[in-house]
Amino acid sequence: MVPWTFSPDGLLRSGDSILIRNKKNNGYLAADIGSRQPGVDESYLINSSKTIQGPSARAVFVLYKVESADVFGNDSIIRFG
């Protein structure tokens, strides 16, 4: 088990560790770090897995903002859409 972030206010922030579930097939996004993508440096295969029982090293992803400041200012909130 790997720890993930709980956000009481429901906002995603830079540095949060998250587990992503596909609502359509009820599978979790997982990275296969044992299989590199051929022809691409530092690229790994990802898939959706229904067998993951909870947060694990291959299924927890850490969010980071590319730039510390954006049109909303210099905060850590991740905005999308």
HELIX and SHEET records of a PDB file:
SHEET    1   A 2 SER A  17  LEU A  19  0                                        
SHEET    2   A 2 VAL A  60  VAL A  62 -1                                        
SHEET    1   B 3 ARG A  21  ASN A  22  0                                        
SHEET    2   B 3 GLY A  27  ARG A  36 -1                                        
SHEET    3   B 3 TYR A  44  SER A  49 -1                                        
END                                                                             
